Amino acid sequence: MISGAGAVPAPTDVFIAQHLINGAWVSSASGQTFDRFSPANGQLVTQAALGGEAEVEAAIAAARTAFDDRRWSDTSGKERATFLLKVADLIDANRSRIALYETMESGKPIAQAEAEIEGAADIWRFAASLARTIHGDSHNTLGPDMLGVVLKEPIGVVSMITPWNFPFLIVSQKLPFALAAGCTAVIKPSELTSATTVILGQLLIEAGLPAGVVNIVLGYGDPVGTNLTNHPDVDMVSFTGSTAVGKAIVAATSKTLKKVSLELGGKNPQVIFPDADLDEAADAIVFGIYFNAGQCCNSGSRIIVHHDIAAVLIQKIVELSRKVPFGDPLNPSTKVGAIISSQHQAKIDGYVKDAVKAGATVAIGGAPLTIDGMSGEFYQPTVVANVTKNMAIASEEVFGPVLSVLTFTTFDEALEIANGGDYGLSAGVWSQDISTCLKFARRVQAGTVWTNTWMDGFAELPFGGAKESGLGRELGHHGMDEYLETKTVQMRIGKTRSRWV
């Protein structure tokens, strides 16, 4: 375990976060604020303005005006691309500061945070490349006097509601694509991790974004998120978070039929066949379950391993689990940091205890973890074996460093277990037989399938889920398509129209 020795210095000042509305930083009309304390050591990190209905109304009005007067959507693809590239450069220049506040608020390791900020800058650059490639179609085969044109236009005002586990990365999977498309936006970051979204707002202003194009409202899901979802002047809602909240958003937006894009939960399986490279698989499994302390929608939280190799693989995973550096998030050597809150820590522990009561066995871990010199929330690396399909830990999202192990004997049984839950975000398969990998990839119900690897990601490839893991896609050119509306224009170019009367 990693203590605080050798850690990056924590910030000495409290970060003061305000709303960004129509190009200005403002406090709440009520004067109220809320505090965020580090989940690793209890330090006060951020004091943020507590938004309400007044701030939401003002932000949406600013975004609506900015879209309707076309101050952004009338810019050329070249101008949008140039702006997005400038933001990417500013993100790189401020990487250490952004990563520090992300670590302080979320409890994730500083090295991981810096890598995520670097990845976010790359996404902004990729979105910039798309800004210059938006195009529709033309149809020149409709007759000698008719031309059909299909246009791609920005959908309008977008509400973006982002989660606490990857606050800067996930807003960067949404906002640059919306801006590339010509949309305006209102963003609500999680109340647990507001600081880095506010820093992004500062960089947008520094890069020269016109007032009102991007607005930020801080606060809780109710009333801020609720009003951003229900408001008639919002054309689209892009949400990342829990499946339960995603369903509520779909129900709420049905009143106005606004577009919804949802990236929700996952209970992602990895199926390990007997011919797999078990050393490679074990390393990837350990990474997949402990990355971000398992607080990740793509967490490889359950493995489905062939009965003949289960004992050997579990032993390899346990041995590697003992070597993973859990500890102080500000220490560059740490790979697994703090749990986001004491309430979430209790939820994780409850899943493990319930599984044991149901007959599962804990191969390692299974309890909160104490780190020398740290007063925050940490949980042990945990592997739960002898899990059966009917246990909650086999199908529900634990969102912690807890791996569930199930076994199978035939391909069809493995596929049935993998597809048996409500989620369909991602899946993995381990085999040296490419036919086995392709057969599984084509039949598993998931938005992303990894073969002989886990959780690689590229800005060029779309990301999203099937079933109750969401609607729509982020990243890739599909990520920008979400923010575009299709319009058909039919042009008569001659005077040969036959008269109806």
Secondary structure, DSSP 8 states (H G I E B T S, - for coil): -B-STT-----SS-EEE-EEETTEEE--TT--EEEEE-TTT--EEEEEE---HHHHHHHHHHHHHHHHTTTTTTS-HHHHHHHHHHHHHHHHHTHHHHHHHHHHHH---HHHHHHHHHHHHHHHHHHHHHHT----EEE--S-TTEEEEEEEEE--EEEEE--SSSHHHHHTTTHHHHHHHT-EEEEE--TTS-HHHHHHHHHHHHHT--TTSEEE--S-IIIIIHHHHH-TT--EEEEES-HHHHHHHHHHHTTTT-EEEEE-----EEEE-TTS-HHHHHHHHHHHHHGGGG-STT---EEEEEGGGHHHHHHHHHHHHTTS-BB-TTSTT-SB---S-HHHHHHHHHHHHHHHHTT-EEEE--SB---TT--S--B--EEEES--TTSHHHHS---SSEEEEEEESSHHHHHHHHTSSSEESEEEEE-S-HHHHHHHHHHS--SEEEESS-----TTS-B--EETTEES-BSHHHHHHTTEEEEEEEEE-SS------
